[in-house]
């Protein structure tokens, strides 16, 4: 399955987009681990051909943030996925 990178308007408030951003992070890191990549494309700024990326050295802290988000929203299946990814790093 091909990963879909979220596309946001330049002036979108990213706080309201956290679920899409964190899902993209989890999918991106998972894919990158399998294919041995050094960075992931997190999202794209609409109509600009600009991508926001996360480099490998920042994956753990980003995943920690996602983990806290999913704990707060009580989405424990996602928490399990994130813990597995952190263990693979």
HELIX and SHEET records of a PDB file:
HELIX    1   1 UNK A   14  UNK A   17  5                                   4    
HELIX    2   2 UNK A   18  UNK A   35  1                                  18    
HELIX    3   3 UNK A   56  UNK A   58  5                                   3    
HELIX    4   4 UNK A   59  UNK A   72  1                                  14    
HELIX    5   5 UNK A   76  UNK A   88  1                                  13    
SHEET    1   A 3 UNK A   6  UNK A   8  0                                        
SHEET    2   A 3 UNK A  39  UNK A  45  1                                        
SHEET    3   A 3 UNK A  50  UNK A  55 -1                                        
END                                                                             
